[in-house]
Amino acid sequence: MTVQDQPSTSKNFHGAYDKLIYVVSDASFVTNAKYRFIAQVYVDGAFQAKLKVLPNNSNLGVFDVSRIVQDYLEVDNDVHGTTDYTSSTDAANQVKVAFGREFATTAEDEPSETLAVTTTNLITVVAGQFVPWYSETYDGTTADNYVYDSGTALNPFLTAYKGKTIYVTENDQGVVALPTITTMGATSLGIGLRFKNSSGSVIADGAYTSAVISISGAGGNAPTGEGVYYIPAYPYNLENNTISITGGSLQPSDYTGWASYEIFNINDSSNDTCILKFERKDACKYGHTRIAWWNTYGGWDYLNCYGSTRESVSYERFNYRTYGDNAFDVSTVVGYEVTPSGRIVTGGQSKVKRNLRLHTGFLPSDYNDVINDFMQSPKVLVYWQGVWQPVRTNTSSLQYKDNVIDKTIDYEFEVEFGVHENAIG
């Protein structure tokens, strides 16, 4: 039995919402009666599913295990305020597949199984998607297009903000997700951080102009764990960080008058320009409301809504008529009775739904990609009353705007808090 095609294991960081295709052959047995190819799927070393398929027109077995793996992946909800590297516990898993066969001696006999004839190498799979299906094909020669690697400066981070400016206030919490270095086919990655003033000049502090975070995949500053690291990249996290660094400071307060800061890859001499740019934008008179969402790459992204935020409450009442009685006091001595005056009592229950109507404030048109990523997210959190709270996005459609046509872009949408308040009664 031979594995003819499988997800790349040399650069083995894959998206569970792309396809994970395995093709296997079994020339010596495939023509036997009632033949089936068998695939056993292991997630983090645990056996989770057994699949069986008939041979195709070329007597090969073709398996897509992505749908199974998706069920064992989730994003970590409590990482936004971290001040150190944090390894994912849910967002990525290691996957391998063992192949076997079943067939019968004759067409009248019951088939018997032979399992684990051959087993694939481990791959790392994240709760994300890297290649839109309308732009690439997936076959033996182009499967590597579905592999996330460190080949370009924009690749290291799992974010929808690639190439865009991220607007932040000085107290914003947030992390940027980064695949483990070895899963991207790299041996090390140095993250440079440089603060700039309003004119775009690097703010020097002593002998250095940027702080360097060394991420080597093992030891040093690197966290342990599988698949995904969360790097504390937002102002609050940097100010309170516990990361040991080389050459400088990570605290924004050490750079008086900073207007922006950049993250860049210092190990790639051809791509050491800005990967992500965080621009300081203090809240307007309305303050700002902060949103986090699980993005399509398997990491967390954030959006400050600098426009007005309005909270609304709706009540749903469910009424019914009941009769007052003495059921609570009935005993062998006291008989059951209905209180006549209780015949007109009306009982019921109410449910309180809390909603927020948010305005993003004015954005550049390239933020449409970010808004699109947010709108399709299955998990959204709002920083409200000092904690991150789960919400559901109620807005079902948006018409995207353009700076040329609309001049200014200010999106409005509504979210509903996930936890309802239930009245007693």
N, C-alpha and C positions, 0 to 999 in steps of 0.2 A: 504494500500500500504506500502510495507516494503523494505527498502534498504538492500539487502543481502550481497553486497560486495562493497567496495569503497576504495580509497586511504587512508592510515593511517592518522588519525587526531590527534593522540597523539604525534607523531613525524612527523610533517606535512610539511617538506620541500621536494618538488618533482621536477623532471625535466620535462619540457614540451615536451622534445623529447624522453622521455620514454612514455609508455602508461599510461593513466589516466582512469582506467576502473571503471564503476559503473554498478552494477547488481541490478535490482529491480523486485519485485513480486507484484501481484495484484490479489489474489486468488478469491475474490468476484466478479470481473468484467471481468476477462481476457477471458472468454469464450463467451462474447457477440459478436454480429455481428460487423464486420469491426473494431475490437479492434486494437488500437495502443498505445504503451507506448510513453509518451512525456517527454522530458528532456529540461528544460530551463537553459541555461548556463549564469551565472553572473560573470563578471570579474571586480574586484574592485567596486562591488556594482551595476554595470550597466548591464542591460540585453543585451546580445549580439547575442544569437542564440537560435533557437528552433529546436530540433531534434525529429523525430518520427521513431520508429522501430516496426516491427511486433514481436509478441511473438516468442521465439525460440522453440525448441522441448520440452522444459520443462516448457513452458508458462512463461518464464522470459524475461525481457527486458535487453539487454546488450548494453551499450553506452561507446564509447571511445571519450572523449572530448579533447584529447591532441592537435589534429590538429587545433581546434578552438582557444585554448588558445595560441598556438604558434603565431598566427597572432596579438596578443596584447602584445607581449613581444619584447624587443629590449635591446641593451646594451647602457650604457651612454658613450658618446664619449669624454667628456671634464673633466674627473676626474684624468688624469695622473699626473698633477702637484699639486694636492691638498696637503695641509700641515695640514689638520685636518681630522677627521672622516667625511665621506660623505655617505649619504644614497642613495641607488639607487632610481631613479624615473621611470626607464623603464625596468630594468632587471628582476624584480619580480612583480607578481601580486597576489592578493587574489582571490580565485575561490570558488564558491559554485554552486550547481545544485539543481533545484527544479523539482520534478517529478509530472506528472499528467497522464491523460488518455483521449482517445477519443473512442467512440463506437456509434453504431446506435441501435435504438430500434428493427428494423428488417433489414434483408439483403437488402430491397428495400429503406430504409430510408437513409438520409444523416447523417453522424456521427456528434456528438457535443463534444466539448472539456470541460474537467474539469481540471483546472490547479492548480499547487502548492498544491497538496494533502500532500506532504511531502517534506522537504528541508534538505539538508545535512549541516554539519558544514563547516566552511571555511578551506581551505588548502592554503598553500603558494607555488606557482609554479614559478620556475626560468627558464630562457632561456638557458637550458642546458640539459645534459644527464648523468646519473650516472651508469647505468648498461647495458653493452653490451648484446644484445639479444642472442648471441651464448653461453653465460656462465650461464645464470639463466633462470628459468621459472617464470611466473607471474600467481599466483593463490591465493586462499584464505589463504594458509598457508605460502607462500613465498613472498607475496606482500611487506612485510617490507624490503626485500632486495633492494627495489627500493626507500627506504627512506634514505635521507642523514642525518646522526646524528653525535654526537660528541663522539662516542664510541671508537675511536682510535685517537692516537696523530696526525696522518696525515690528519684526516678528516676535521678539522675546515676550511681550506682554499680551495677555488675553483680555483685550479691551476693544470696544467699538470706537474709541477716541483716537485711533492711530492716525497721525498726521494732523490732528486738530488741537486747538488750544482748550484746556480744561480750566474753567473759571472757578475759583475757590475763594473762600474767606479764610481768615487766619485761624479759625477754630474748627474747621471742617475735619470730620473723621473720614477715613477711607483707606482701602488697600488696593493694590494692583496685583493681579494674579500672574504668576510666572511659571511655566513648566519647569520641572527639574531639568537640569542642564543635560544630563546623559540621555534623557528621552528625546532631546532635540538633536542628538548626534554631535554635541559639543563637549568639551572637557572642562571649560571654565567660562565664566562671564563676569566681567567687572562692570558694575553700574556706577557711573559718575553722576554727581549731583552738583549743579552750579546755580547759584543765586545771582540775579541781575537786578539793576536798578531800572528806573522808568525810562532811561535812554537806551537800555539794552546792553549796557556794559556790565561785565562780570564784577561783582563786588569781592574784592580781595580782602582777606583777613590774615595778615602776617605773610607767610611765605607760600600760601596755597590759594588756589582759586576754585577748587572743587573738592568735595568729599568723595571717597571711593569706597564702595561696598563690594567686597570680594565674595563671590558666590561660586564655589568650586565643585559643588555636587557631593562633597564628602568632607567633613571636618570644617574647621575654621568657623565662618559665620553661618554656613549653610544649615538650615533646619533639617531634621530627619523626617522621613515620611515619603509617601509615594506620590508621584504625579505632579502635584501643584504646590507651589509656595505662594503665600500671601506676603507681599512686601508693604510695610507701613509707609505709604508714599504721600499722604495728605498732611496738611500743616499741623493738625493736632497730633497725629502720630509721630511726625518728625520731631516736634517740640518735646515730646515726652519719651523719645526713643531710648531703648536699651541696647542698641546694636553697636558693636565695636567696629570702628572704621579706620581708614588710613588717610592721613593728610588733611583733615578738616573737621568741620562740625556739621551735624545734621539739623541743629536747632535753628529755625527761621529767625528767632529773636537775636541770634548772634550776628545777623546781617541787617543792620538798621537801614530802613528805607527800601527793603526789597520789594520789587514790583512783580517779579516772576521767578520761577526756578525751573530748571530743565533736568531731565534724566536722559543719560546717553550711555552707549556701550563703549567703554574705553578700550576693549580688547580687539575691536574691529577697526583697523586703521582707516579703512575706506568708508566706514559708516559710523563715525564717532560724532556725527551731528545729532541734533536733538531728536530723541525718540518721542518723548512726551513733554509738553510744556504746560505748566500750571501758572495761570495768570491771576494775580490778586485782584479781586473785585468785591469790595465791601458791600454789604447789604444796603439796599435803599431804605426809604422811610417805612416800607412795608415789612422790613426784615426779609427773611428768606426761609423757604421750606425745602428740606433736603430729602431727596429720594435715592434709594439704592435698588438696583435690580440685577437679577441673574441674567447675564448677557449670553449671546449666542455662542460665545467662545468657551463658556464654562467658568468665567470669572465674574467678578462684581464690577459694575459701573455705577456712577453717581451723577446726579443732576441737581443743581441748585435752581429752584424756582424763585427768581428775584421779583416777580410781580406779586400782586395781591393774592392772598390765600383766604378763602372764606369757608368756614365750617358750617354745616347744616345738619339738622337732626330730623329724621322722619320716624313716625310712630305707627306701628301696625297693631291694632287691637282685635282680639278674638273674643267675642262675648257669647255667653250662653246663660240660660236660665237654670236656676237650681232651687231646691227647697231646703229651707233650714230645718235641721233635725237635731236629735240628741245622740247621734251615733257615737260620739266620743265618750259619753257617760253611760251608755247602755250596759247593763249587767244582768246577773240572774235575778237581782232584786228589782232593778229599775228597767221597765220595759221600753222597747223602742217606740218613739213617737215623733211625729212631725209637728214642728211649731207653726201654728197657723200664720203668725205674722211673717214667718220666713218664706211664705209662698211667693213673695214678690221680690226676693233677693236675686240680683243678677251678678254672676261671677264672670271671670274672664282672665285674660293674660295679654300683656302687651310686649312687643319687641321693639327695641330702639336701634335704629341704624344711623351711624355717624358717617358723614361724607365730607370730603375736602374738595373744593374747586380751586385748582391751581393755575397760575399763570407763570410761564417760564421767564417772562421778561424778554428783552430783545436779543435775538441770536443771529449768528451768520447762517447763510443757507446751507453750508456744509454740515450743519448740525442735523439736517434731515435724516442722515444715516443714524445718528444717535437716537433721535426720536423714534425712528422705525424700530431700532433694537429694543428700546424701552417698551413700546406698544405691544410687541409680541412676546414679552417676557412672561413666563408662568409664575414668577415669584417676584413681588415688589414689596419693599419696605419703605416707610416714611419715618423720619426722625421727628417725633412729636411728643411734647411734654417730657423731654429729656431722655426718651428711650426709642429704640427702633421698634416700630409696630408694623405687623403685616397688613397689607391692604390689597384690595382687588381693583384693577383698573376698569372703571365702568364705561369709559369712552370707547365706543366701538369703531369709530372712523375719524380720520383727520385728513384734511386737504393740505398737502405740503405746500409751503410758500417759498418764494424766491426773492432775493434781495433786489433784483432788477425790476420785477413786476410789482411786488408788494412793498418795496422800500424797507419796511421794518417787519420783523418776524417775531410774533408773540403768540405762542401756542397756549391754548386753554384745554384742560382735561380734568376729569373728575375721578377720584378714587374713593373706595368705601372701606372702612376699617374692617378687618377680618373678624374681630371679636365683638359680638353684639351684647348689649345690656338687656337682660331679661327681667321684667317686673315680676314680683311675687304675687300670687293670687290666682 
